[in-house]
Amino acid sequence: MTDPGPGPEEETRPGVDVVIAVHTPERPIARAVRSVLDHNGDGARLTVVCHNIDAAQIRAAVDPAHRDQVRWLEHHDGQRRPAGPFNAGIEAATGEYVSIMGSDDILQPGAVSSWYWLAQRTGAEAVVARLERAGRTVPTPPTRPWRRTDLDGVKDRLCYRSAPLGLVSTATIARLGLRLDEAVATGDDVGFVTRLWFHAAVAFDRRGPAYVIGEDATDRITYSARPVAEELKFLTRLLRQHWFTRLDLAQRRAAVVKYLRIHLFGAVYHRPDPQTWTDAERADLAQVARALLQAAPGCEAVLSLSDRALLDAILADDGAASVLVNLALARRRHGRPGTLLTRDPLHLLAREAPLRMMAASVLTR
């Protein structure tokens, strides 16, 4: 990793280190940089980590007025995975907090300041940013209504926020030994935030300026098609981590229910062609499902009838692949009895059951 060009003065410690990772000048990096420096620059230092590319190429794509306000780093690891450059940027951070950002995303004016002062007022070690996509609020995490401070990983369903978007204290990163997983192609940040949500003081900037997820990137690394075992490798690695096995049962259940709904079931939904579901792919999917259930016994009780039907089909590891695909589609037809009710009526109003989850999501918007 090198610093190939001049950067901003570093005599004073910044309040926040903002880190953007980028791997090609085709990404809208100038827009991302502009959103930080023109509207979020007070007390913040911006680092752009150029991944497997010369910094000069990325620098040329940035507005001339901004080029010397950026700290430029290069990270060459030969991998098409985002964890490496983000880890490099986090390790180079010396500010009180660090914030990571995708190169096709932007920050609304005043976002960094809003997050920073919320952390300062509340003593939070992490601040969850409000997210927007295409002009709409992304309702994650579905926390307890109107809760802003002293969030709880279980009670506030924090695991539904899969990335550390907002602020994280650099001291907390060091204390917990947090790193994005460079051994996986997707889900590299899930372990990072799972540990953070259960072991740090967390606040949610529910009404502040948003982190805006970009829609114009056509080459997101994590969106590329890959075998199920590779896509879900982050889960099998995460479940074996000592810190995860030491979580209490309620915490493990809260995390694993999210992994089932979002990652396991999502792997089926995003492969709608039955021909992709070979015997080997079905077996790999079932193996991950079994590992998840073993990690948090009883977690499946809060799933909807539709979710349980899909889970049963995954575990059976047989039957027509078209049935598997149809069940993945059926569970997303929200509002129908199959997506609202649980098999055991005693779990109908559980915190993670569909009715309370949906109500919390609506109130998060």
KOLVO-646877 format. One record per atom (N, C-alpha, C): x, y, z; residue in three letters. Coordinates in steps of 0.05 Angstrom, whole numbers, plus 32768, in hexadecimal, padded with zeros to 4 digits. Layout:
# residues N
XYZALA ...
# end
This chain:
# residues 365
80117FE88000MET 800080008000MET 801280188000MET 800C802B7FEETHR 801D80437FECTHR 800B805C7FEDTHR 801880727FF2ASP 800C808C7FF1ASP 801A809B7FDAASP 800F809A7FC1PRO 801E80A37FABPRO 801D80C17FA6PRO 800E80CF7FB4GLY 800C80EC7FAEGLY 800780FC7FC7GLY 800781177FC4PRO 800281287FDBPRO 7FE681257FE5PRO 7FE381297FFEGLY 7FC88127800BGLY 7FC3813E801DGLY 7FAD813E802BPRO 7FA78154803EPRO 7FB981548055PRO 7FBB816A8062GLU 7FCB816D807AGLU 7FC1815A8090GLU 7FD3814D809EGLU 7FCB813980B2GLU 7FD6814180CEGLU 7FDA815B80D2GLU 7FE5816480ECGLU 7FD181608102GLU 7FB8816480FCTHR 7FA381608110THR 7F948146810BTHR 7F8C81398120ARG 7F7E8120811DARG 7F6181268114ARG 7F58811A80FEPRO 7F3D811F80F5PRO 7F2881128108PRO 7F10811E8109GLY 7EFB81118119GLY 7EF280F7810BGLY 7EF180F880F1VAL 7EE880E180E2VAL 7EFA80DC80C9VAL 7F0280C380C6ASP 7F0F80BB80ADASP 7EFA80AE809BASP 7EF580BA8084VAL 7EE380AE8071VAL 7EF3809F805CVAL 7EED80868058VAL 7EFC80758046VAL 7EEB806C802FVAL 7EF480728017ILE 7EE680687FFEILE 7EF980557FF0ILE 7EF0803D7FE9ALA 7EFF802A7FD9ALA 7EF5802A7FBDALA 7F07802A7FA9VAL 7F00802B7F8DVAL 7F13801A7F7DVAL 7F09800C7F68HIS 7F1A7FFA7F59HIS 7F1B80027F3BHIS 7F0C80167F33THR 7F0D801E7F17THR 7F04803B7F15THR 7F0F804B7F02PRO 7F0780667EFFPRO 7EEB80687EF2PRO 7EE080527EE9GLU 7EC680527EDDGLU 7EB080567EF3GLU 7EB780517F0CARG 7EA380567F21ARG 7EA180747F25ARG 7E8A807D7F30PRO 7E86809A7F33PRO 7E9480A57F4CPRO 7EAF80A17F4DILE 7EBE80A87F64ILE 7EBE80C77F68ILE 7EBD80D67F53ALA 7EBD80F47F56ALA 7EA580FC7F66ALA 7E8E80F07F61ARG 7E7580F77F6FARG 7E7780EF7F8CARG 7E8280D87F92ALA 7E8580CF7FAEALA 7E9780E37FBDALA 7EAE80E97FB1VAL 7EC180FC7FBDVAL 7EB481177FC2VAL 7EA681207FAEARG 7E98813A7FB0ARG 7E85813B7FC8ARG 7E7681257FCBSER 7E6281257FE1SER 7E6F81267FFCSER 7E88811D7FFEVAL 7E96811E8018VAL 7EA3813A801CVAL 7EB381428008LEU 7EC3815A800CLEU 7EB38174800ALEU 7E9F81747FFAASP 7E8F818D7FF7ASP 7E7A8190800CASP 7E70817A8017HIS 7E5A817B8029HIS 7E5E816D8044HIS 7E7581608048ASN 7E7A81518061ASN 7E978154806AASN 7EA581688061GLY 7EC181698065GLY 7ECB81738080GLY 7EBA8182808EASP 7EC3818D80A8ASP 7ECA817780BCASP 7EE3817780C5GLY 7EEC816480D8GLY 7EF0814880CDGLY 7EED814580B3ALA 7EF1812A80A7ALA 7F09812A8094ALA 7F1581138092ARG 7F2A810F807FARG 7F2180F9806CARG 7F2580FD8052LEU 7F1C80EA803ELEU 7F3480DA8033LEU 7F3280C08035THR 7F4680AE8029THR 7F39809E8013THR 7F45809E7FFCVAL 7F3C808D7FE5VAL 7F5180777FE2VAL 7F48805E7FE5VAL 7F5980477FE1VAL 7F55803C7FC5VAL 7F6A803D7FB5CYS 7F6980357F9ACYS 7F7180177F99CYS 7F5E80077F91HIS 7F617FEA7F93HIS 7F6B7FDE7F79HIS 7F837FD37F7AASN 7F8F7FC77F63ASN 7F917FD97F4BASN 7F957FF27F50ILE 7F9680067F3BILE 7FA7801D7F44ILE 7FB6802A7F32ASP 7FC780417F3AASP 7FB580587F43ASP 7FBD80657F58ALA 7FAE807B7F63ALA 7FAB80927F4EALA 7FBF80957F3DALA 7FBE80AA7F29ALA 7FA680A77F17ALA 7F9E808F7F11GLN 7F87808A7F00GLN 7F6D80937F0DGLN 7F6B808D7F27ILE 7F5280957F35ILE 7F5380B37F3BILE 7F6A80BD7F42ARG 7F6D80DA7F47ARG 7F6480EB7F2FARG 7F6A80E17F17ALA 7F6380F07EFFALA 7F4580F17EFBALA 7F3680DF7F07ALA 7F1980DE7F04ALA 7F0B80F07F18ALA 7F1A80FC7F2BVAL 7F0F810D7F40VAL 7F11812A7F38VAL 7EFE813A7F41ASP 7EFF81577F3BASP 7F1A81627F43ASP 7F2781737F31PRO 7F41817E7F38PRO 7F42818C7F53PRO 7F2D819A7F5AALA 7F2D81A97F73ALA 7F2E81967F8BALA 7F27817D7F88HIS 7F26816B7F9EHIS 7F3F81597FA1HIS 7F4F81577F8CARG 7F6481437F8BARG 7F7881467FA2ARG 7F7F815E7FA9ASP 7F9381627FBFASP 7F8681617FDBASP 7F6C815F7FDCGLN 7F5F815C7FF6GLN 7F5B81407FFFGLN 7F63812D7FEEVAL 7F5F81117FF2VAL 7F7A81047FFAVAL 7F7980F2800DARG 7F9080E18013ARG 7F8D80C88001ARG 7FA180C47FEFTRP 7F9F80AF7FDBTRP 7FB080977FE5TRP 7FA480807FE6LEU 7FB280677FECLEU 7FAE80537FD6LEU 7FC180427FD2GLU 7FBE802B7FC0GLU 7FBF80117FCFGLU 7FAE7FFE7FC7HIS 7FAE7FE47FD3HIS 7FAD7FCF7FBDHIS 7FC37FC07FBAHIS 7FC67FAC7FA5HIS 7FC67F907FB2HIS 7FB17F817FADASP 7FB07F667FB8ASP 7FA87F517FA3ASP 7FA27F5B7F8AGLY 7F9B7F497F75GLY 7F807F3C7F78GLY 7F707F457F8BGLN 7F567F397F90GLN 7F407F4C7F86GLN 7F297F407F7DARG 7F127F517F76ARG 7EFE7F507F8DARG 7F087F587FA4ARG 7EF87F577FBDARG 7EFB7F727FCBARG 7EE67F7D7FD6PRO 7EE77F987FE2PRO 7EF47F997FFDPRO 7EF67F82800BALA 7EFF7F838027ALA 7F1B7F8E802AALA 7F2D7F868018GLY 7F497F8E801AGLY 7F4D7FAC801AGLY 7F437FBB8007PRO 7F477FD88007PRO 7F397FE6801EPRO 7F227FDC8026PHE 7F157FE8803DPHE 7F257FE38057PHE 7F2F7FCB805AASN 7F407FC68072ASN 7F597FD88071ASN 7F647FDC805AALA 7F7C7FEE8058ALA 7F75800A8060ALA 7F5E80148057GLY 7F55802F805EGLY 7F4F8031807CGLY 7F43801D8087ILE 7F3C801E80A4ILE 7F56801D80B4ILE 7F69800D80ACGLU 7F83800B80BBGLU 7F92802580B9GLU 7F8F803480A3ALA 7F9D804E80A0ALA 7F8F806580AFALA 7F77806080B9ALA 7F67807580C7ALA 7F73807B80E2ALA 7F75809580E8THR 7F7F809E8102THR 7F6A80AF8110THR 7F5480B48103GLY 7F3F80C4810FGLY 7F3180B58126GLY 7F2080C38134GLU 7F1180B8814AGLU 7EFD80A38140GLU 7EF380A88128TYR 7EE08096811BTYR 7EE8809180FETYR 7EDE807B80F3VAL 7EE2807680D6VAL 7EC7807080CAVAL 7EC5807880B1SER 7EAC807380A1SER 7EB480688086SER 7EA98051807EILE 7EB080468064ILE 7E99804C8051ILE 7EA0804D8037MET 7E8D80568023MET 7E93804A8008MET 7E7F80417FF9GLY 7E8280367FDEGLY 7E87804D7FCBGLY 7E9580477FB5SER 7E9C805C7FA2SER 7E8580667F91SER 7E6F80577F90ASP 7E5780607F81ASP 7E41806A7F94ASP 7E48806E7FAEASP 7E3580787FC1ASP 7E3B80957FC7ASP 7E2980A37FD4ILE 7E2E80BF7FDDILE 7E2480C37FF9ILE 7E2D80D88005LEU 7E2380E1801FLEU 7E1380FB801CLEU 7DFC80FC8028GLN 7DED81158028GLN 7DFC812A8038GLN 7DF881448032PRO 7E0681598040PRO 7E018157805EPRO 7E178159806DGLY 7E168159808AGLY 7E14813E8097GLY 7E1681288087ALA 7E13810D8093ALA 7E29810780A7ALA 7E42810B809FVAL 7E59810580B1VAL 7E57811480CBVAL 7E51812E80C9SER 7E4E813E80E1SER 7E37813480F3SER 7E21812D80E7SER 7E0A812380F6SER 7E1281098105SER 7E1F80F780F8TRP 7E2880DE8104TRP 7E3C80E4811BTRP 7E4F80F58115TYR 7E6480FB8128TYR 7E5981078142TYR 7E47811B8140TRP 7E3D81278158TRP 7E2A81168167TRP 7E1C81048159LEU 7E0B80F18167LEU 7E1D80DE8178LEU 7E3380D6816DALA 7E4680C5817BALA 7E5280D38193ALA 7E5880ED818FGLN 7E6480FC81A5GLN 7E50810181BCGLN 7E37810681B5ARG 7E23810C81C9ARG 7E1C80F381D9ARG 7E1C80DC81CCTHR 7E1180C381D8THR 7E2780B081E1THR 7E4080B581D9GLY 7E5580A281E0GLY 7E54808881CFGLY 7E45808981B8ALA 7E43807281A7ALA 7E5E806B819AALA 7E6480518199GLU 7E7C8048818BGLU 7E768043816DGLU 7E5D80418166ALA 7E55803E814AALA 7E3B804D8146ALA 7E39805A812FVAL 7E2180688128VAL 7E17805C810EVAL 7DFE8052810EVAL 7DF1804780F7VAL 7DE6805D80E6VAL 7DEE805F80CDALA 7DE4807480BBALA 7DC8806D80B1ALA 7DB8808180ACARG 7DA0807D809CARG 7DA78079807FARG 7D9A80658073LEU 7DA0805F8057LEU 7D8A80678045LEU 7D928070802CGLU 7D7E80758017GLU 7D8780687FFEGLU 7D74805F7FEEARG 7D7980547FD4ARG 7D62805E7FC1ARG 7D6A806A7FABALA 7D5680747F98ALA 7D4180867FA5ALA 7D4A80977FB8GLY 7D3980AA7FC5GLY 7D2880A07FDBGLY 7D2B80867FE2ARG 7D1B807A7FF7ARG 7D2D8070800EARG 7D2280738026THR 7D318068803ETHR 7D32804A803DTHR 7D49803F8042VAL 7D4C80228044VAL 7D46801B8061VAL 7D31800B8067PRO 7D2980088083PRO 7D387FF28092PRO 7D527FF58093THR 7D637FE380A3THR 7D767FF480B4THR 7D7C7FEB80CCPRO 7D707FD580DAPRO 7D547FDC80E5PRO 7D427FC880E7PRO 7D277FCD80F1PRO 7D287FCF8110PRO 7D317FE4811ATHR 7D357FE88137THR 7D1B7FEC8145THR 7D1D7FED8160ARG 7D067FF5816FARG 7CFE80118167ARG 7CE480178164PRO 7CDB8031815APRO 7CE880488168PRO 7CF2805B8158TRP 7CFD80748161TRP 7D1680718173TRP 7D21805A8175ARG 7D3980568185ARG 7D5180628177ARG 7D6180728185ARG 7D78807F8179ARG 7D9280788187ARG 7D91807381A1THR 7DAA806E81B0THR 7DA7805481C0THR 7DBF804B81C9ASP 7DC0803281DAASP 7DB1801B81CCASP 7DB6801881B3LEU 7DA9800281A4LEU 7DB47FE781ADLEU 7DA37FD381ABASP 7DAA7FB881B3ASP 7DAA7FA6819BASP 7DBF7F968198GLY 7DC17F858181GLY 7DAA7F73817CGLY 7D9E7F688191VAL 7D877F57818FVAL 7D6D7F67818EVAL 7D687F7881A1LYS 7D4F7F8681A3LYS 7D4A7F99818BLYS 7D607FA3817FASP 7D5D7FB68169ASP 7D647FA9814EASP 7D687F8F814DARG 7D6B7F808134ARG 7D827F8C8123ARG 7D987F938130LEU 7DAD7FA18122LEU 7DBA7F90810CLEU 7DB87F76810ECYS 7DC67F6680FACYS 7DBB7F6A80DECYS 7DA37F7680DBTYR 7D987F7B80C1TYR 7DA77F9180B3TYR 7DB87F9F80C1ARG 7DCB7FB280B4ARG 7DE57FA380B0ARG 7DEA7F9B8097SER 7E017F898091SER 7E1B7F97808CSER 7E1C7FB1808BALA 7E357FC08085ALA 7E387FD6809AALA 7E517FDD80A0PRO 7E567FF280B4PRO 7E54800E80A8PRO 7E3D8015809DLEU 7E39802F8091LEU 7E30804380A6LEU 7E40805880A8GLY 7E3D806C80BDGLY 7E58807080C9GLY 7E5A806F80E4LEU 7E74807280F1LEU 7E7A805A8103LEU 7E9480548106VAL 7E9D80418119VAL 7EB6804D8127VAL 7EB7804B8141SER 7ECE80558150SER 7EE680458149SER 7EFC80528143THR 7F158044813DTHR 7F1F80358156THR 7F1A8040816DALA 7F2280328186ALA 7F1280188189ALA 7EF980188181THR 7EE880008183THR 7EF17FEB816FTHR 7EF87FF48157ILE 7F037FE28143ILE 7F1C7FD4814EILE 7F2D7FE3815BALA 7F457FD68166ALA 7F3E7FC4817EALA 7F2B7FCD818FARG 7F247FBD81A6ARG 7F187FA2819EARG 7F077FA2818ALEU 7EFA7F898181LEU 7F097F7A816CLEU 7F1F7F868161GLY 7F2E7F79814CGLY 7F1D7F768133GLY 7F0E7F8A812CLEU 7EFC7F888115LEU 7F0B7F8B80FALEU 7F047F7880E8ARG 7F0F7F7A80CDARG 7EFA7F6E80BAARG 7EF97F7980A2LEU 7EE97F6D808DLEU 7EF77F538084LEU 7EE87F3F807DASP 7EF37F258077ASP 7EFE7F24805AASP 7F187F248057GLU 7F247F25803CGLU 7F247F0A802EGLU 7F1C7EF5803CALA 7F1C7EDA8031ALA 7F027ED48022ALA 7EEF7EE68021VAL 7ED57EE18015VAL 7ECF7EF68000VAL 7EBF7EEE7FECALA 7EB87F007FD6ALA 7EA07F117FDCALA 7E8E7F077FEETHR 7E767F167FF6THR 7E737F148014THR 7E647F268020GLY 7E5E7F24803CGLY 7E767F2A804EGLY 7E8A7F378043ASP 7EA37F3C8053ASP 7E9E7F4D806BASP 7E897F5D806BASP 7E847F708081ASP 7E707F658095ASP 7E647F4E8090VAL 7E4F7F4480A2VAL 7E5A7F3C80BDVAL 7E707F2F80BEGLY 7E7D7F2880D7GLY 7E857F4180E7GLY 7E907F5480D8PHE 7E997F6E80E4PHE 7E827F7B80F3PHE 7E6B7F7E80E6VAL 7E557F8C80F3VAL 7E477F7A8108VAL 7E457F608103THR 7E387F4F8117THR 7E467F528132THR 7E607F518132ARG 7E6F7F54814BARG 7E6C7F708156ARG 7E6C7F848144LEU 7E697F9F814DLEU 7E4E7FA3815BLEU 7E387F99814ETRP 7E1D7F9E8159TRP 7E197F928175TRP 7E277F7C817BPHE 7E247F6F8195PHE 7E387F7881AAPHE 7E4D7F8781A2HIS 7E627F8D81B5HIS 7E697FAA81B7HIS 7E597FBC81AAALA 7E5F7FD881ABALA 7E467FE881B2ALA 7E4A800181BBALA 7E34801481C0ALA 7E2C801F81A5ALA 7E13801C819DVAL 7E0980238183VAL 7DF380388184VAL 7DF5804C8172ALA 7DDF8060816EALA 7DD6805F8151ALA 7DBE8068814CPHE 7DB280688131PHE 7DAA8085812BPHE 7DB680908116ASP 7DAE80AB810DASP 7D9680A980FBASP 7D7F80A58108ARG 7D66809E80FAARG 7D5C80B480E7ARG 7D6180CD80EEARG 7D5580E380DEARG 7D6A80F580D2ARG 7D8380EE80D4GLY 7D9980FE80C9GLY 7D9D80FB80ABGLY 7DB0810A80A0PRO 7DB681078084PRO 7DBE80EA807EPRO 7DB880E18066ALA 7DBB80C5805FALA 7DD580BE8051ALA 7DDC80A58054TYR 7DEF80988042TYR 7DDF808E802BTYR 7DE580978012VAL 7DD580907FFBVAL 7DE3807B7FEAVAL 7DD580647FE7ILE 7DE0804E7FD8ILE 7DDC80537FBAILE 7DF380527FABGLY 7DF280587F8FGLY 7DE580417F7FGLY 7DD980487F68GLU 7DCB80357F58GLU 7DD880317F3DGLU 7DEE80407F37ASP 7DF880417F1CASP 7E10802F7F17ASP 7E1980207F2BALA 7E30800F7F26ALA 7E277FF47F1AALA 7E337FED7F04THR 7E2C7FD47EF6THR 7E407FBE7EFCTHR 7E557FC47F0CASP 7E6A7FB07F10ASP 7E707FAC7F2DASP 7E5C7FAF7F3EARG 7E617FA97F5BARG 7E6C7F8D7F5EARG 7E837F8B7F6BILE 7E907F727F6FILE 7E7E7F5E7F7DILE 7E707F677F91THR 7E607F547FA1THR 7E467F4B7F94THR 7E407F577F7CTYR 7E287F4F7F6ETYR 7E2D7F397F59TYR 7E467F327F54SER 7E4C7F1E7F40SER 7E427F037F47SER 7E397EF47F32ALA 7E2F7ED97F37ALA 7E467EC77F3EALA 7E427EB57F51ARG 7E567EA27F5AARG 7E497E8A7F67ARG 7E577E747F6APRO 7E4B7E5C7F77PRO 7E417E627F93PRO 7E2D7E537F9CVAL 7E217E577FB6VAL 7E367E557FCCVAL 7E477E417FCBALA 7E5A7E3D7FE0ALA 7E6D7E557FE3ALA 7E747E617FCCGLU 7E857E797FCDGLU 7E767E917FD7GLU 7E5D7E947FCEGLU 7E4D7EAB7FD6GLU 7E487EAB7FF4GLU 7E437E938000LEU 7E3C7E91801CLEU 7E547E88802ELEU 7E6B7E898022LYS 7E837E818032LYS 7E867E93804BLYS 7E7F7EAC8048PHE 7E827EBE805FPHE 7E727EB48077PHE 7E5B7EA78073LEU 7E4B7E9D8089LEU 7E597E858096LEU 7E637E728087THR 7E6F7E5B8093THR 7E897E6380A2THR 7E977E778098ARG 7EAE7E8180A7ARG 7EA67E8F80C0ARG 7E917EA080BELEU 7E887EB080D5LEU 7E7E7E9E80ECLEU 7E6F7E8980E5LEU 7E647E7880FALEU 7E797E69810BLEU 7E917E6780FFARG 7EA77E59810EARG 7EB87E6B811FARG 7EB37E85811DGLN 7EC47E98812CGLN 7EBE7E96814AGLN 7ED37E96815AHIS 7ECF7E938177HIS 7EBD7EA98183HIS 7EC07EC18179TRP 7EAF7ED78184TRP 7E917ED1817ETRP 7E8B7EC48167PHE 7E6F7EBF8161PHE 7E657EA88172PHE 7E747E938176THR 7E6B7E7D8186THR 7E677E8581A3THR 7E747E9B81ACARG 7E727EA481C8ARG 7E5A7EB781CCARG 7E4D7EBF81B6LEU 7E357ECF81B9LEU 7E207EBE81C8LEU 7E0E7ECB81D7ASP 7DF97EBB81E4ASP 7DE47EB281CFASP 7DD37EA081D7LEU 7DC07E9481C4LEU 7DAE7EA981B7LEU 7DA47EBC81C6ALA 7D927ED081BBALA 7DA17EE081A5ALA 7DBA7EE781AAGLN 7DCA7EF68196GLN 7DCE7EE5817DGLN 7DD67ECC8181ARG 7DDA7EBA816AARG 7DC17EB6815AARG 7DAA7EB38167ARG 7D917EB08159ARG 7D8B7EC98149ARG 7D8E7EE18155ALA 7D887EFA8147ALA 7D997EFC812EALA 7DB37EF58130ALA 7DC47EF78119ALA 7DBD7EE28104ALA 7DB97EC9810CVAL 7DB47EB480F9VAL 7D997EB680EAVAL 7D857EC080F8VAL 7D6B7EC480EAVAL 7D707ED880D3VAL 7D7F7EEC80D8LYS 7D857EFF80C2LYS 7D957EF180ACLYS 7DA87EE180B3TYR 7DB87ED3809FTYR 7DA77EC1808ETYR 7D937EB4809ALEU 7D817EA3808BLEU 7D707EB38078LEU 7D647EC88082ARG 7D517ED78072ARG 7D5F7EE6805BARG 7D757EF28061ILE 7D827F04804DILE 7D967EF5803BILE 7DA67EE58047HIS 7DBC7ED98038HIS 7DB67EBD802DHIS 7DAC7EAB803ELEU 7DA57E908034LEU 7D8E7E918021LEU 7D787E9D8029PHE 7D617E9E8017PHE 7D667EB07FFFPHE 7D767EC58003GLY 7D7D7ED67FEDGLY 7D8D7EC87FD8GLY 7D9E7EB47FE0ALA 7DAE7EA57FCDALA 7D9B7E967FB9ALA 7D847E8D7FC3VAL 7D717E7F7FB2VAL 7D627E947FA0VAL 7D597EA97FACTYR 7D497EBD7F9ETYR 7D597EC97F86TYR 7D727ECD7F8AHIS 7D837ED97F75HIS 7D8D7EC57F60HIS 7D847EAC7F62ARG 7D8A7E987F4EARG 7D707E8C7F44ARG 7D607E9B7F36PRO 7D457E937F2EPRO 7D447E7D7F18PRO 7D5A7E787F0CASP 7D5A7E637EF7ASP 7D5E7E487F04ASP 7D4B7E367F03PRO 7D4D7E1C7F10PRO 7D667E0C7F06PRO 7D6F7E117EEEGLN 7D867E027EE3GLN 7D9F7E087EF2GLN 7DA07E1F7F00THR 7DB97E257F10THR 7DBB7E147F29THR 7DA47E087F31TRP 7DA37DF87F4ATRP 7DAB7DDB7F45TRP 7DC47DD77F40THR 7DCE7DBC7F3DTHR 7DCE7DAD7F58THR 7DD37D937F57ASP 7DD47D847F70ASP 7DEA7D8F7F83ASP 7E007D977F77ALA 7E167DA17F87ALA 7E0F7DBC7F94ALA 7E017DCD7F85GLU 7DF97DE77F90GLU 7DE47DE37FA6GLU 7DD17DD07FA2ARG 7DBD7DCB7FB7ARG 7DCA7DC07FD0ARG 7DDE7DAF7FCDALA 7DEC7DA37FE4ALA 7DFB7DB97FF3ALA 7E087DCB7FE5ASP 7E177DE07FF2ASP 7E047DF38002ASP 7DED7DF97FF5LEU 7DD97E0A8002LEU 7DCF7DFD801CLEU 7DC97DE3801AALA 7DBF7DD48032ALA 7DD47DD38048ALA 7DED7DD18041GLN 7E027DD08055GLN 7E047DEA8064GLN 7E017E008056VAL 7E027E1A8064VAL 7DE97E1D8076VAL 7DD27E14806CALA 7DBA7E16807CALA 7DBD7E078096ALA 7DC77DEF8095ARG 7DCB7DDE80ADARG 7DDE7DEC80C0ARG 7DF47DF780B6ALA 7E077E0580C7ALA 7DFA7E1C80D6ALA 7DE97E2B80C8LEU 7DDC7E4280D4LEU 7DC97E3980EBLEU 7DBA7E2480E6LEU 7DA77E1A80FALEU 7DB57E0F8112LEU 7DCC7E02810EGLN 7DDC7DF78124GLN 7DE87E0D8135GLN 7DEE7E238128ALA 7DFB7E398137ALA 7DE87E488149ALA 7DCE7E468144ALA 7DBA7E558154ALA 7DA17E448156ALA 7DA17E2F8166PRO 7D8A7E1D8168PRO 7D707E2B816FPRO 7D5B7E258160GLY 7D417E318165GLY 7D3C7E4B8156GLY 7D507E558148CYS 7D4D7E6F813ACYS 7D367E6E8125CYS 7D317E578119GLU 7D1E7E558103GLU 7D017E59810DGLU 7CFC7E588127ALA 7CE17E598131ALA 7CD37E74812AALA 7CE27E898126VAL 7CD67EA38120VAL 7CD17EA88103VAL 7CD97E9580F2LEU 7CD67E9980D5LEU 7CB97E9580CDLEU 7CB27EA280B7SER 7C967EA080ADSER 7C927E8480A1SER 7C797E7E809CLEU 7C727E65808FLEU 7C807E628074LEU 7C817E788065SER 7C8F7E77804BSER 7CAC7E73804ESER 7CB87E7F8062ASP 7CD57E7C8067ASP 7CDB7E5F806FASP 7CCA7E548080ARG 7CCE7E388089ARG 7CCC7E248072ARG 7CB97E2A805FALA 7CB67E188048ALA 7CCF7E188037ALA 7CDB7E308033LEU 7CF37E328024LEU 7D0A7E258033LEU 7D0C7E29804DLEU 7D217E1D805CLEU 7D1F7DFE805BLEU 7D077DF4805EASP 7D037DD7805CASP 7D0D7DCC8041ASP 7D077DDA802CALA 7D0F7DD28011ALA 7D2D7DD2800EALA 7D3A7DE7801AILE 7D577DE88019ILE 7D647DD18028ILE 7D597DCB803FLEU 7D657DB68050LEU 7D5F7D9A8043LEU 7D497D978035ALA 7D437D7D8029ALA 7D577D768013ALA 7D627D8B8006ASP 7D777D867FF2ASP 7D6D7D747FDCASP 7D547D747FD6ASP 7D4A7D647FBFASP 7D317D727FB4ASP 7D237D657FA3GLY 7D0B7D717F97GLY 7D127D837F80GLY 7CFE7D8C7F72ALA 7D037D9C7F5AALA 7D0E7DB87F61ALA 7D227DC07F52ALA 7D2E7DDA7F57ALA 7D1A7DF07F53ALA 7D077DEC7F41SER 7CF37E017F3DSER 7CE27E067F55SER 7CDE7DF17F66VAL 7CCF7DF57F7FVAL 7CDF7E077F92VAL 7CF97E027F93LEU 7D0B7E137FA4LEU 7D087E307F9CLEU 7D0A7E357F82VAL 7D097E517F77VAL 7CEE7E5D7F7DVAL 7CD97E4E7F79ASN 7CBE7E597F7EASN 7CB97E5F7F9BASN 7CC47E4F7FADLEU 7CC27E557FC9LEU 7CD17E6E7FD1LEU 7CE87E737FC4ALA 7CF77E8C7FC9ALA 7CE77EA47FC0ALA 7CD87EA17FAALEU 7CC77EB77FA1LEU 7CAF7EBB7FB3LEU 7CA37EA57FBCALA 7C8B7EA77FCDALA 7C907EB57FE7ALA 7CA87EB27FF3ARG 7CAD7EBE800DARG 7CB07EDD800BARG 7CB27EE77FF3ARG 7CB57F047FEFARG 7C9A7F117FE7ARG 7C857F017FE7ARG 7C6A7F0D7FE2ARG 7C5F7F177FFDARG 7C6A7F2D8006HIS 7C647F378021HIS 7C477F3E8025HIS 7C3E7F39803DGLY 7C227F3F8045GLY 7C0F7F288043GLY 7C177F128037ARG 7C077EFA8036ARG 7C0A7EEA8050ARG 7BF67EDA8057PRO 7BF87ECB8070PRO 7C117EBB8072PRO 7C1A7EAF805CGLY 7C327E9E805DGLY 7C4B7EAE8064GLY 7C4C7EC8805FTHR 7C637ED88066THR 7C607EE68081THR 7C497EE3808ELEU 7C447EF180A7LEU 7C437EDE80BFLEU 7C397EC680BBLEU 7C347EB380D0LEU 7C4C7EA180D5LEU 7C4F7E9880EETHR 7C637E8580F5THR 7C567E6980FATHR 7C657E5480F8ARG 7C5A7E3980FCARG 7C4F7E368118ARG 7C5E7E3F812BASP 7C557E3E8147ASP 7C497E59814EASP 7C2F7E5A8154PRO 7C237E74815BPRO 7C307E828172PRO 7C3E7E748183LEU 7C4B7E80819ALEU 7C617E938191LEU 7C6B7E908179HIS 7C807EA2816FHIS 7C767EB8815CHIS 7C5B7EBA815ALEU 7C4F7ECD8147LEU 7C587EEA814DLEU 7C5B7EF18166LEU 7C627F0D816DLEU 7C7E7F0F8179LEU 7C8F7EFB8172ALA 7CAB7EFD817AALA 7CB87F14816CALA 7CCE7F1E8179ARG 7CDC7F36816EARG 7CE47F328151ARG 7CEF7F1A814BGLU 7CF97F158130GLU 7CE37F0A811DGLU 7CCB7F058127ALA 7CB67EFA8116ALA 7CAC7F108102ALA 7CA07F0780ECPRO 7C997F1A80D7PRO 7C887F3280E0PRO 7C747F2F80F1LEU 7C627F4580F7LEU 7C717F5C8104LEU 7C817F568118ARG 7C907F6C8126ARG 7CA77F768114ARG 7CB37F658104MET 7CC87F6E80F2MET 7CBD7F8280DEMET 7CA67F7B80D2MET 7C9A7F8D80BEMET 7C917FA880CAMET 7C867FA780E2ALA 7C7E7FBF80F0ALA 7C967FD180F5ALA 7CAC7FC580FFALA 7CC47FD58104ALA 7CD07FE080EBALA 7CCF7FD180D5SER 7CD97FDB80BCSER 7CCA7FF380B2SER 7CAF7FF380B5VAL 7C9F800980ACVAL 7CA6802280BDVAL 7CAA801F80D6LEU 7CB0803580E8LEU 7CCC804080E4LEU 7CDD803080D7THR 7CF9803980D2THR 7CFA804B80B9THR 7CE6804A80A8ARG 7CE78059808FARG 7CE680778095ARG 
# end
